[in-house]
Amino acid sequence: MSKVIVEKNKGIVHVKINRPEVMNACDGETYNAIADAWDELENDPTLRVGIISGEGRAFCVGTDIKWVNSPAADGFVDRLYPRLMTMTKPVIAAIHGHCNGGGLEQALGADIRVCADNAHFGFGEIRLGWIPGGHGTQRLPRVIPLGNALELLYTGNRIDAPEALRLGLVNHMVPAEELMAKCEQIAKDIVSSAPLAVQKMKSTVMNGLDLPLPEAVKLEKAAFEWLMATEDANEGATAFAEKRAPNWQAK
């Protein structure tokens, strides 16, 4: 049985963590398979957006504790999480049930997070004598207020879906039976947008976050000027004038 299920449909790649017997705890094979899927999304021009989810009762409870103490676990954070840092195409996390530790780090590595009303979130590494090793200490305070992030990191406590929504950890909270439909609708909206513009939008936002504003504005200007010289920019304006849907070519 595959530990990660990958399905593609109309520009969307679904990446499903498939270890329901351990609530999708990830070992090295699982982490590598997820990274492989994101490599495929990044490198395949027909794929435009990814959705990551978990099979069974949880999104992902993090790293498989039994595996992580083995020699095979050395350097396990060195591939998947850096891959998420360099993605130019959007990723959506569809979160239900438990989303803890490395699972929460994967969700934080996504661009958009949608959760079911039964979701719970937390970093329990402190209770094992660890700290998060997949960028959790850096991403969480960039998404929710610093004090709230530190409380979660220091205590290992968990928050429920309504609190995650209140803090801005997730974009949307929906009934569990509507979770995938909501994520797919967002993905379809992204697919309908100009592909080069989506990628430039992501890189401009992400690369500009830690720059002084004058430098970030220069970054935006360069991206804008580059896009305006593309065939897709001309097609977008032409389609608007002709009151039709644009035919994007990613050129």
C-alpha positions as CSV (number, residue, x, y, z in Angstrom):
1,M,0.0,0.0,0.0
2,S,1.4,3.4,-1.0
3,K,2.1,5.7,1.9
4,V,1.2,8.7,-0.2
5,I,-1.5,8.7,-2.8
6,V,-1.1,11.2,-5.7
7,E,-4.0,12.0,-8.1
8,K,-4.1,14.6,-10.9
9,N,-7.1,16.2,-12.4
10,K,-7.5,19.3,-14.5
11,G,-4.3,21.0,-13.3
12,I,-4.8,20.1,-9.6
13,V,-2.6,17.5,-7.9
14,H,-4.0,15.8,-4.8
15,V,-1.4,14.6,-2.4
16,K,-2.9,12.3,0.3
17,I,-0.9,11.0,3.2
18,N,-2.0,7.4,3.5
19,R,-0.9,5.9,6.9
20,P,-4.3,6.0,8.6
21,E,-3.3,3.2,11.0
22,V,-0.9,5.7,12.7
23,M,-3.0,8.8,12.0
24,N,-0.6,9.6,9.1
25,A,2.5,9.9,11.1
26,C,5.3,10.3,8.6
27,D,8.5,8.2,8.3
28,G,11.2,8.9,5.8
29,E,9.5,7.1,3.0
30,T,6.4,9.2,3.5
31,Y,8.3,12.4,3.7
32,N,10.2,11.6,0.5
33,A,7.1,10.6,-1.4
34,I,5.4,14.0,-0.4
35,A,8.6,15.8,-1.6
36,D,8.5,13.9,-4.8
37,A,4.9,14.9,-5.4
38,W,5.8,18.6,-4.8
39,D,8.7,18.2,-7.2
40,E,6.3,17.0,-9.8
41,L,3.9,19.9,-9.2
42,E,6.7,22.3,-9.6
43,N,8.2,20.8,-12.7
44,D,5.1,19.8,-14.7
45,P,3.7,22.8,-16.6
46,T,0.2,21.1,-16.8
47,L,-0.1,21.1,-13.0
48,R,-1.0,24.4,-11.4
49,V,-1.9,23.9,-7.7
50,G,-1.6,21.2,-5.1
51,I,-3.9,20.0,-2.3
52,I,-2.4,18.0,0.6
53,S,-4.7,16.0,2.9
54,G,-4.7,13.0,5.1
55,E,-6.6,9.7,4.9
56,G,-8.6,8.4,7.8
57,R,-9.1,10.3,11.1
58,A,-6.3,12.8,10.9
59,F,-4.5,15.2,8.6
60,C,-1.1,14.3,10.1
61,V,0.1,13.8,13.7
62,G,3.7,14.6,12.7
63,T,6.8,12.5,12.5
64,D,6.5,8.8,13.4
65,I,8.2,8.7,16.9
66,K,9.1,5.0,16.6
67,W,11.0,5.8,13.3
68,V,12.6,9.0,14.3
69,N,14.8,7.4,16.9
70,S,16.4,5.1,14.2
71,P,19.6,5.9,12.3
72,A,17.5,6.1,9.1
73,A,16.0,9.3,10.4
74,D,19.2,11.3,10.2
75,G,18.6,14.4,8.1
76,F,14.9,13.7,7.5
77,V,14.0,17.4,7.6
78,D,16.5,18.3,4.9
79,R,14.3,17.6,1.9
80,L,10.6,18.1,2.2
81,Y,10.6,21.4,4.2
82,P,13.3,23.1,2.0
83,R,11.2,22.0,-1.0
84,L,8.2,23.8,0.4
85,M,10.3,26.9,0.8
86,T,11.1,27.0,-2.9
87,M,7.8,26.2,-4.4
88,T,6.5,28.7,-7.0
89,K,3.1,27.1,-7.3
90,P,0.4,27.3,-4.7
91,V,-0.3,24.6,-2.2
92,I,-3.6,24.2,-0.2
93,A,-3.7,22.2,3.0
94,A,-7.1,20.4,3.7
95,I,-6.9,19.7,7.4
96,H,-9.2,17.5,9.5
97,G,-8.7,15.8,12.8
98,H,-5.2,16.0,14.3
99,C,-2.7,18.4,12.8
100,N,0.4,18.3,15.0
101,G,4.1,18.6,14.9
102,G,5.4,17.8,11.5
103,G,1.9,17.8,10.2
104,L,1.3,21.3,11.3
105,E,4.7,22.3,9.8
106,Q,3.5,20.9,6.5
107,A,0.3,22.9,6.8
108,L,2.3,26.0,7.6
109,G,4.3,25.3,4.5
110,A,1.1,25.6,2.4
111,D,-0.1,28.9,1.0
112,I,-3.7,28.4,2.1
113,R,-5.1,26.4,4.9
114,V,-8.7,25.2,5.2
115,C,-9.8,23.1,8.2
116,A,-12.8,21.0,9.1
117,D,-14.6,21.9,12.3
118,N,-13.1,18.9,14.0
119,A,-9.5,19.9,13.5
120,H,-7.0,20.4,16.3
121,F,-3.5,21.9,16.1
122,G,-0.4,21.9,18.2
123,F,3.3,21.4,18.5
124,G,4.1,18.7,21.1
125,E,7.8,18.6,20.5
126,I,8.6,20.4,23.8
127,R,7.1,17.5,25.7
128,L,9.6,15.2,24.0
129,G,12.6,17.4,24.8
130,W,12.7,18.6,21.1
131,I,11.9,21.7,19.2
132,P,10.2,21.7,15.8
133,G,12.7,20.9,13.1
134,G,10.6,21.5,10.0
135,H,10.6,25.4,10.2
136,G,7.7,25.4,12.8
137,T,9.5,27.9,15.1
138,Q,9.9,30.3,12.2
139,R,6.7,29.9,10.3
140,L,4.2,29.9,13.2
141,P,5.1,33.4,14.5
142,R,4.8,34.7,10.9
143,V,1.3,33.4,10.6
144,I,-0.3,34.1,14.1
145,P,0.5,36.7,16.8
146,L,3.9,36.1,18.4
147,G,2.6,35.6,22.0
148,N,0.1,33.0,20.8
149,A,2.8,31.2,18.8
150,L,5.2,31.2,21.8
151,E,2.5,29.8,24.1
152,L,1.8,26.9,21.7
153,L,5.5,26.2,21.2
154,Y,6.4,26.5,25.0
155,T,3.6,24.4,26.3
156,G,2.8,21.9,23.7
157,N,-0.9,22.6,24.2
158,R,-3.4,22.3,21.3
159,I,-6.1,24.6,19.9
160,D,-9.3,23.7,18.2
161,A,-10.6,24.8,14.8
162,P,-12.5,27.9,16.0
163,E,-9.4,29.2,17.8
164,A,-7.2,28.5,14.8
165,L,-9.6,30.5,12.6
166,R,-9.7,33.3,15.2
167,L,-5.9,33.5,15.3
168,G,-5.6,33.4,11.5
169,L,-3.9,30.0,11.4
170,V,-6.4,28.9,8.9
171,N,-8.2,30.8,6.1
172,H,-11.5,28.9,6.4
173,M,-13.3,26.5,8.8
174,V,-16.0,24.3,7.3
175,P,-18.0,21.2,8.2
176,A,-15.9,18.1,7.7
177,E,-18.1,16.9,4.9
178,E,-17.4,20.1,3.0
179,L,-13.7,20.3,3.5
180,M,-12.5,18.9,0.2
181,A,-15.1,20.7,-1.8
182,K,-14.0,24.0,-0.4
183,C,-10.3,23.3,-1.1
184,E,-11.1,22.2,-4.7
185,Q,-13.1,25.4,-5.3
186,I,-10.2,27.5,-4.2
187,A,-7.9,25.4,-6.4
188,K,-10.2,25.7,-9.4
189,D,-10.2,29.5,-8.9
190,I,-6.4,29.5,-9.0
191,V,-6.3,27.3,-12.1
192,S,-8.5,29.8,-13.9
193,S,-6.0,32.5,-13.2
194,A,-3.0,33.3,-15.4
195,P,-0.3,30.7,-14.5
196,L,2.7,32.9,-14.8
197,A,1.0,35.7,-12.9
198,V,0.1,33.3,-10.1
199,Q,3.8,32.1,-9.8
200,K,5.1,35.7,-9.9
201,M,2.5,36.7,-7.4
202,K,3.7,34.0,-5.0
203,S,7.4,34.7,-5.4
204,T,6.9,38.5,-5.1
205,V,4.9,38.2,-1.9
206,M,7.1,35.6,-0.3
207,N,10.4,37.2,-1.2
208,G,9.2,40.6,-0.3
209,L,8.0,39.8,3.2
210,D,11.4,40.2,4.9
211,L,12.6,43.1,2.8
212,P,12.4,46.8,3.7
213,L,9.4,48.3,1.9
214,P,11.4,50.3,-0.7
215,E,13.3,47.1,-1.7
216,A,10.0,45.1,-1.8
217,V,8.4,47.7,-4.0
218,K,11.3,47.3,-6.5
219,L,10.8,43.6,-6.5
220,E,7.1,44.1,-7.3
221,K,8.0,46.6,-10.1
222,A,10.4,44.1,-11.7
223,A,7.8,41.3,-11.6
224,F,5.1,43.6,-13.0
225,E,7.2,44.7,-15.9
226,W,8.3,41.1,-16.7
227,L,4.7,39.9,-16.7
228,M,3.5,42.8,-18.9
229,A,5.8,41.6,-21.6
230,T,4.3,38.1,-21.7
231,E,1.9,36.7,-24.2
232,D,-0.5,35.9,-21.4
233,A,-0.7,39.5,-20.3
234,N,-1.8,40.5,-23.9
235,E,-4.2,37.6,-24.0
236,G,-5.8,38.6,-20.7
237,A,-6.4,42.2,-21.9
238,T,-7.7,40.9,-25.3
239,A,-10.1,38.4,-23.7
240,F,-11.4,41.1,-21.3
241,A,-12.1,43.4,-24.3
242,E,-13.8,40.6,-26.2
243,K,-15.8,39.4,-23.2
244,R,-14.5,35.9,-23.3
245,A,-12.5,33.6,-21.1
246,P,-8.8,33.9,-21.6
247,N,-6.7,31.0,-23.2
248,W,-3.6,31.0,-21.0
249,Q,-0.5,29.6,-22.5
250,A,2.0,30.2,-19.7
251,K,4.1,32.3,-22.2
